Amino acid sequence: MLIDFSSRPPLPEFQKSAPHLANYRRVYNASETASAAEIGPDAFADYLASYDAVDARHIVLKARDLETTFGFKISNDDVAHLCAAHGGRFIGFAGVDPHKGAAAVEELRRAISELGLRGLNLQCFEHRLKPNDPLLFPLYETCLALDVPVNIHCGINFSTASLMEFGRPAYLDEVATTFPDLRICASPPGWPWVQELIALAWRHRNLHIGIVSVRPSLLTRPHAGYEALLVYGAKVLKDQIIFGTGFPMLPVARTVAELDALPIPPEVRHKWKYQNAATFLRL
């Protein structure tokens, strides 16, 4: 069984072009080409079939509202529509623009209470905010009040229109300390500050690490910078690791195969692939 914690379907409303992410297309060119090779002429049907092949029970979709900073949006309504059309297979996270203040809080409430979305997605580098920026605290408070988790982008970003610093894991320490009951997933897993993120997850049981948009094989590659995730993730953090392909940034079949090949006990693999996400999402 599998829950993919991050995926973008091959549909126009999810595959919009964004000039501020142009450098991502260079960095992920090879893996996105491999993803395209998995998808045939009937793109969405082939996309669903690729998940059937790996026994994916749920796929997490994430909206984004970057209108203030980049004039870009994947709407909560589009995410909710796709979730509703597929009988619970898709789980939607809301995207709101923190720079809109009270309107962002109201949109988050609407997305959860009226649209049925199940969490909040914050790509902080796209908002040009650190995760502990005061603008975000009303959103964290609202997540607690609505009992939904938050996904926070963590680690390097490849957008040269924003700063790497916005993804530094250390800023999550204040968030997790201030909101000890808030379910937080930091994804991707913090590179090049992987050990910093591991230390925070060890400190804070409410902080999960998302191995998302990162080839699992890198966890076994010397000097790649991800090796500590395998060491700690198989033991003290075994209940705090969540997996996501990040499709189309990584192809589904190859990425799941690499996860299955990792030298971890079967019970730990089950936690990474399914159980931790199920618990995090309250399924």
C-alpha positions as a LaTeX table, in Angstrom:
\begin{tabular}{lrrr}
\hline
Residue & $x$ (\AA) & $y$ (\AA) & $z$ (\AA) \\
\hline
Met1 & 0.00 & 0.00 & 0.00 \\
Leu2 & 1.08 & 3.55 & $-0.72$ \\
Ile3 & 0.08 & 7.14 & $-0.06$ \\
Asp4 & 1.82 & 9.59 & $-2.38$ \\
Phe5 & 2.13 & 12.79 & $-0.38$ \\
Ser6 & 2.78 & 15.00 & $-3.39$ \\
Ser7 & 1.65 & 14.80 & $-7.00$ \\
Arg8 & 0.41 & 17.10 & $-9.78$ \\
Pro9 & $-1.95$ & 15.43 & $-12.27$ \\
Pro10 & $-1.39$ & 15.97 & $-16.01$ \\
Leu11 & $-4.37$ & 18.29 & $-16.30$ \\
Pro12 & $-4.25$ & 21.93 & $-17.48$ \\
Glu13 & $-5.41$ & 23.39 & $-14.16$ \\
Phe14 & $-2.47$ & 21.72 & $-12.37$ \\
Gln15 & 0.27 & 21.93 & $-15.01$ \\
Lys16 & 0.35 & 25.69 & $-15.45$ \\
Ser17 & 3.59 & 27.36 & $-16.46$ \\
Ala18 & 5.25 & 29.62 & $-13.91$ \\
Pro19 & 8.19 & 31.82 & $-14.99$ \\
His20 & 9.63 & 31.96 & $-11.46$ \\
Leu21 & 10.08 & 28.15 & $-11.61$ \\
Ala22 & 11.91 & 28.07 & $-14.95$ \\
Asn23 & 15.13 & 26.93 & $-13.30$ \\
Tyr24 & 13.31 & 23.89 & $-11.89$ \\
Arg25 & 12.72 & 22.71 & $-15.44$ \\
Arg26 & 16.49 & 22.75 & $-16.02$ \\
Val27 & 17.32 & 20.93 & $-12.78$ \\
Tyr28 & 14.59 & 18.29 & $-13.16$ \\
Asn29 & 14.78 & 17.93 & $-16.93$ \\
Ala30 & 15.96 & 14.29 & $-16.92$ \\
Ser31 & 13.47 & 13.06 & $-14.31$ \\
Glu32 & 10.55 & 14.99 & $-15.80$ \\
Thr33 & 11.40 & 13.44 & $-19.17$ \\
Ala34 & 11.26 & 10.02 & $-17.47$ \\
Ser35 & 7.86 & 10.95 & $-15.99$ \\
Ala36 & 6.56 & 11.92 & $-19.41$ \\
Ala37 & 7.69 & 8.54 & $-20.74$ \\
Glu38 & 5.40 & 6.81 & $-18.19$ \\
Ile39 & 2.40 & 8.72 & $-19.51$ \\
Gly40 & 0.91 & 7.86 & $-22.89$ \\
Pro41 & $-1.53$ & 9.71 & $-25.15$ \\
Asp42 & $-4.39$ & 9.40 & $-22.65$ \\
Ala43 & $-2.42$ & 11.31 & $-20.05$ \\
Phe44 & $-4.77$ & 11.36 & $-17.05$ \\
Ala45 & $-5.90$ & 7.74 & $-17.48$ \\
Asp46 & $-2.27$ & 6.64 & $-17.76$ \\
Tyr47 & $-1.44$ & 8.72 & $-14.69$ \\
Leu48 & $-4.12$ & 6.91 & $-12.68$ \\
Ala49 & $-2.96$ & 3.55 & $-14.03$ \\
Ser50 & 0.59 & 4.26 & $-12.87$ \\
Tyr51 & $-0.76$ & 4.63 & $-9.34$ \\
Asp52 & $-2.86$ & 1.48 & $-9.64$ \\
Ala53 & 0.34 & $-0.39$ & $-10.52$ \\
Val54 & 1.99 & 0.60 & $-7.22$ \\
Asp55 & $-1.16$ & 0.06 & $-5.09$ \\
Ala56 & $-1.55$ & 3.74 & $-4.22$ \\
Arg57 & $-4.59$ & 4.19 & $-1.98$ \\
His58 & $-4.41$ & 7.99 & $-1.83$ \\
Ile59 & $-2.69$ & 10.81 & $-3.72$ \\
Val60 & $-2.20$ & 14.22 & $-2.11$ \\
Leu61 & $-2.79$ & 17.31 & $-4.28$ \\
Lys62 & $-1.69$ & 20.77 & $-3.15$ \\
Ala63 & $-3.15$ & 24.10 & $-4.14$ \\
Arg64 & $-0.98$ & 27.25 & $-4.21$ \\
Asp65 & $-1.90$ & 30.94 & $-4.08$ \\
Leu66 & 1.07 & 33.14 & $-4.96$ \\
Glu67 & $-0.84$ & 36.05 & $-6.40$ \\
Thr68 & 0.95 & 38.71 & $-4.34$ \\
Thr69 & 4.49 & 37.56 & $-5.11$ \\
Phe70 & 4.30 & 35.85 & $-8.50$ \\
Gly71 & 0.77 & 36.27 & $-9.85$ \\
Phe72 & 0.32 & 32.49 & $-9.89$ \\
Lys73 & $-2.41$ & 30.24 & $-8.53$ \\
Ile74 & $-3.58$ & 26.62 & $-8.47$ \\
Ser75 & $-6.99$ & 27.15 & $-6.95$ \\
Asn76 & $-8.58$ & 25.42 & $-4.00$ \\
Asp77 & $-11.74$ & 24.97 & $-6.04$ \\
Asp78 & $-9.89$ & 23.06 & $-8.79$ \\
Val79 & $-8.25$ & 20.79 & $-6.21$ \\
Ala80 & $-11.57$ & 20.21 & $-4.44$ \\
His81 & $-13.34$ & 19.43 & $-7.74$ \\
Leu82 & $-10.83$ & 16.72 & $-8.65$ \\
Cys83 & $-10.98$ & 15.23 & $-5.14$ \\
Ala84 & $-14.77$ & 15.11 & $-5.23$ \\
Ala85 & $-14.79$ & 13.51 & $-8.68$ \\
His86 & $-12.68$ & 10.53 & $-7.60$ \\
Gly87 & $-14.34$ & 9.23 & $-4.46$ \\
Gly88 & $-11.66$ & 9.93 & $-1.89$ \\
Arg89 & $-8.69$ & 8.73 & $-3.92$ \\
Phe90 & $-7.29$ & 12.26 & $-3.94$ \\
Ile91 & $-6.71$ & 14.28 & $-0.78$ \\
Gly92 & $-6.47$ & 18.03 & $-1.21$ \\
Phe93 & $-4.39$ & 20.60 & 0.65 \\
Ala94 & $-5.44$ & 24.24 & 0.48 \\
Gly95 & $-3.23$ & 27.04 & $-0.79$ \\
Val96 & $-3.71$ & 30.60 & 0.49 \\
Asp97 & $-1.73$ & 33.82 & 0.10 \\
Pro98 & $-0.47$ & 34.92 & 3.56 \\
His99 & 0.08 & 38.45 & 2.28 \\
Lys100 & $-3.72$ & 38.83 & 2.04 \\
Gly101 & $-4.02$ & 38.78 & 5.83 \\
Ala102 & $-7.51$ & 38.10 & 7.17 \\
Ala103 & $-8.72$ & 37.16 & 3.69 \\
Ala104 & $-6.18$ & 34.30 & 3.66 \\
Val105 & $-7.54$ & 33.00 & 6.97 \\
Glu106 & $-11.09$ & 33.15 & 5.66 \\
Glu107 & $-10.10$ & 31.35 & 2.45 \\
Leu108 & $-8.42$ & 28.62 & 4.51 \\
Arg109 & $-11.59$ & 28.21 & 6.56 \\
Arg110 & $-13.69$ & 28.03 & 3.39 \\
Ala111 & $-11.34$ & 25.49 & 1.77 \\
Ile112 & $-11.52$ & 23.17 & 4.78 \\
Ser113 & $-15.09$ & 23.66 & 5.98 \\
Glu114 & $-16.89$ & 24.10 & 2.65 \\
Leu115 & $-14.66$ & 22.50 & 0.00 \\
Gly116 & $-13.56$ & 19.53 & 2.10 \\
Leu117 & $-9.81$ & 20.00 & 1.74 \\
Arg118 & $-7.70$ & 18.30 & 4.39 \\
Gly119 & $-4.67$ & 20.50 & 5.12 \\
Leu120 & $-2.69$ & 23.66 & 4.31 \\
Asn121 & 0.20 & 23.86 & 1.85 \\
Leu122 & 2.84 & 26.59 & 2.32 \\
Gln123 & 5.62 & 26.89 & $-0.24$ \\
Cys124 & 7.33 & 29.61 & 1.77 \\
Phe125 & 9.97 & 30.44 & $-0.82$ \\
Glu126 & 7.17 & 31.31 & $-3.22$ \\
His127 & 5.65 & 33.64 & $-0.62$ \\
Arg128 & 9.13 & 35.04 & 0.15 \\
Leu129 & 8.52 & 34.34 & 3.83 \\
Lys130 & 10.38 & 32.30 & 6.42 \\
Pro131 & 8.20 & 29.62 & 8.08 \\
Asn132 & 8.31 & 31.57 & 11.38 \\
Asp133 & 7.17 & 34.86 & 9.82 \\
Pro134 & 4.39 & 36.45 & 11.93 \\
Leu135 & 2.18 & 36.62 & 8.82 \\
Leu136 & 1.89 & 32.81 & 8.95 \\
Phe137 & 0.95 & 32.44 & 12.61 \\
Pro138 & $-2.79$ & 33.17 & 12.12 \\
Leu139 & $-2.80$ & 30.39 & 9.51 \\
Tyr140 & $-1.14$ & 27.95 & 11.92 \\
Glu141 & $-3.70$ & 28.90 & 14.58 \\
Thr142 & $-6.50$ & 28.28 & 12.10 \\
Cys143 & $-5.09$ & 24.85 & 11.21 \\
Leu144 & $-5.12$ & 23.96 & 14.90 \\
Ala145 & $-8.68$ & 25.20 & 15.30 \\
Leu146 & $-9.80$ & 23.17 & 12.27 \\
Asp147 & $-7.65$ & 20.16 & 13.26 \\
Val148 & $-5.82$ & 19.94 & 9.93 \\
Pro149 & $-2.08$ & 19.56 & 9.22 \\
Val150 & 0.27 & 21.86 & 7.34 \\
Asn151 & 2.88 & 21.04 & 4.72 \\
Ile152 & 5.83 & 23.48 & 4.65 \\
His153 & 8.44 & 23.53 & 1.89 \\
Cys154 & 11.84 & 22.81 & 3.43 \\
Gly155 & 15.39 & 22.94 & 2.05 \\
Ile156 & 16.79 & 24.27 & $-1.18$ \\
Asn157 & 14.58 & 25.78 & $-3.82$ \\
Phe158 & 15.79 & 26.21 & $-7.39$ \\
Ser159 & 13.89 & 29.41 & $-8.15$ \\
Thr160 & 16.40 & 32.16 & $-8.77$ \\
Ala161 & 13.52 & 34.60 & $-8.20$ \\
Ser162 & 13.55 & 33.75 & $-4.49$ \\
Leu163 & 16.07 & 33.01 & $-1.74$ \\
Met164 & 17.25 & 29.62 & $-0.48$ \\
Glu165 & 17.11 & 31.00 & 3.06 \\
Phe166 & 13.30 & 30.76 & 3.13 \\
Gly167 & 13.64 & 26.97 & 3.29 \\
Arg168 & 16.05 & 26.76 & 6.20 \\
Pro169 & 14.78 & 24.08 & 8.66 \\
Ala170 & 15.90 & 26.06 & 11.73 \\
Tyr171 & 12.94 & 28.43 & 11.32 \\
Leu172 & 10.59 & 25.50 & 11.96 \\
Asp173 & 11.86 & 25.23 & 15.54 \\
Glu174 & 9.89 & 28.30 & 16.61 \\
Val175 & 6.77 & 27.05 & 14.79 \\
Ala176 & 6.90 & 23.59 & 16.37 \\
Thr177 & 7.66 & 25.07 & 19.81 \\
Thr178 & 4.85 & 27.62 & 19.62 \\
Phe179 & 2.35 & 25.10 & 18.25 \\
Pro180 & 3.25 & 21.72 & 19.79 \\
Asp181 & $-0.07$ & 20.19 & 18.71 \\
Leu182 & 0.16 & 21.34 & 15.09 \\
Arg183 & 0.84 & 18.48 & 12.67 \\
Ile184 & 3.70 & 19.69 & 10.44 \\
Cys185 & 5.36 & 18.00 & 7.47 \\
Ala186 & 8.60 & 19.56 & 6.24 \\
Ser187 & 9.10 & 18.55 & 2.63 \\
Pro188 & 11.36 & 18.09 & 0.70 \\
Pro189 & 13.68 & 16.80 & 3.45 \\
Gly190 & 15.83 & 19.85 & 4.09 \\
Trp191 & 18.87 & 19.46 & 1.83 \\
Pro192 & 21.52 & 20.87 & 2.28 \\
Trp193 & 20.49 & 21.16 & 5.95 \\
Val194 & 19.31 & 17.55 & 6.32 \\
Gln195 & 20.91 & 16.96 & 9.71 \\
Glu196 & 19.45 & 20.21 & 11.01 \\
Leu197 & 15.97 & 18.99 & 10.04 \\
Ile198 & 16.62 & 15.58 & 11.59 \\
Ala199 & 17.59 & 17.27 & 14.86 \\
Leu200 & 14.35 & 19.27 & 14.83 \\
Ala201 & 12.22 & 16.19 & 14.14 \\
Trp202 & 13.97 & 14.40 & 16.99 \\
Arg203 & 13.13 & 17.38 & 19.24 \\
His204 & 9.55 & 17.77 & 18.07 \\
Arg205 & 7.32 & 14.72 & 17.70 \\
Asn206 & 4.74 & 16.83 & 15.82 \\
Leu207 & 7.25 & 17.49 & 13.01 \\
His208 & 7.38 & 15.00 & 10.13 \\
Ile209 & 9.92 & 14.81 & 7.32 \\
Gly210 & 8.66 & 14.39 & 3.78 \\
Ile211 & 10.97 & 12.49 & 1.45 \\
Val212 & 9.32 & 14.24 & $-1.48$ \\
Ser213 & 10.71 & 15.05 & $-4.96$ \\
Val214 & 13.98 & 13.35 & $-3.95$ \\
Arg215 & 15.19 & 10.08 & $-5.47$ \\
Pro216 & 15.16 & 7.50 & $-2.64$ \\
Ser217 & 18.38 & 6.00 & $-4.03$ \\
Leu218 & 20.19 & 9.17 & $-2.86$ \\
Leu219 & 19.68 & 8.01 & 0.74 \\
Thr220 & 22.20 & 5.23 & 0.09 \\
Arg221 & 24.65 & 7.23 & $-2.04$ \\
Pro222 & 27.84 & 8.30 & $-0.18$ \\
His223 & 28.31 & 12.07 & 0.06 \\
Ala224 & 24.87 & 12.84 & $-1.43$ \\
Gly225 & 23.88 & 14.51 & 1.82 \\
Tyr226 & 20.78 & 12.39 & 2.49 \\
Glu227 & 22.41 & 9.38 & 4.18 \\
Ala228 & 21.41 & 10.43 & 7.71 \\
Leu229 & 17.74 & 10.12 & 6.75 \\
Leu230 & 18.25 & 6.40 & 6.30 \\
Val231 & 20.09 & 6.04 & 9.62 \\
Tyr232 & 17.67 & 8.03 & 11.76 \\
Gly233 & 14.55 & 7.41 & 9.67 \\
Ala234 & 14.82 & 3.66 & 10.18 \\
Lys235 & 15.05 & 4.02 & 13.95 \\
Val236 & 14.27 & 7.05 & 16.12 \\
Leu237 & 12.29 & 8.83 & 13.39 \\
Lys238 & 10.61 & 5.78 & 11.86 \\
Asp239 & 7.15 & 7.16 & 12.75 \\
Gln240 & 7.89 & 10.62 & 11.30 \\
Ile241 & 8.90 & 9.91 & 7.68 \\
Ile242 & 6.38 & 10.49 & 4.87 \\
Phe243 & 6.94 & 9.67 & 1.19 \\
Gly244 & 5.91 & 11.50 & $-1.96$ \\
Thr245 & 7.07 & 11.31 & $-5.55$ \\
Gly246 & 6.41 & 14.93 & $-6.45$ \\
Phe247 & 5.22 & 13.76 & $-9.88$ \\
Pro248 & 5.98 & 14.97 & $-12.53$ \\
Met249 & 9.28 & 16.03 & $-10.95$ \\
Leu250 & 9.94 & 12.30 & $-10.41$ \\
Pro251 & 8.29 & 9.36 & $-12.21$ \\
Val252 & 5.99 & 7.22 & $-10.09$ \\
Ala253 & 7.13 & 3.67 & $-10.97$ \\
Arg254 & 10.88 & 4.34 & $-10.76$ \\
Thr255 & 10.62 & 6.34 & $-7.53$ \\
Val256 & 8.51 & 3.74 & $-5.73$ \\
Ala257 & 10.88 & 0.99 & $-6.93$ \\
Glu258 & 13.82 & 2.89 & $-5.45$ \\
Leu259 & 11.95 & 3.26 & $-2.15$ \\
Asp260 & 11.23 & $-0.48$ & $-2.11$ \\
Ala261 & 14.93 & $-1.18$ & $-2.67$ \\
Leu262 & 16.10 & 0.75 & 0.40 \\
Pro263 & 17.78 & $-1.43$ & 3.07 \\
Ile264 & 15.17 & $-0.90$ & 5.78 \\
Pro265 & 12.97 & $-3.45$ & 7.60 \\
Pro266 & 9.60 & $-4.20$ & 5.97 \\
Glu267 & 7.69 & $-2.73$ & 8.90 \\
Val268 & 9.61 & 0.55 & 8.57 \\
Arg269 & 9.01 & 0.62 & 4.82 \\
His270 & 5.27 & 0.23 & 5.47 \\
Lys271 & 5.38 & 3.19 & 7.84 \\
Trp272 & 7.22 & 5.36 & 5.29 \\
Lys273 & 4.99 & 4.35 & 2.38 \\
Tyr274 & 1.60 & 4.35 & 4.07 \\
Gln275 & 1.06 & 4.29 & 7.83 \\
Asn276 & 2.81 & 7.55 & 8.80 \\
Ala277 & 0.94 & 9.51 & 6.15 \\
Ala278 & $-2.35$ & 7.86 & 7.13 \\
Thr279 & $-1.80$ & 8.88 & 10.75 \\
Phe280 & $-0.69$ & 12.39 & 9.77 \\
Leu281 & $-3.77$ & 12.83 & 7.58 \\
Arg282 & $-6.09$ & 11.22 & 10.16 \\
Leu283 & $-7.40$ & 8.70 & 7.63 \\
\hline
\end{tabular}
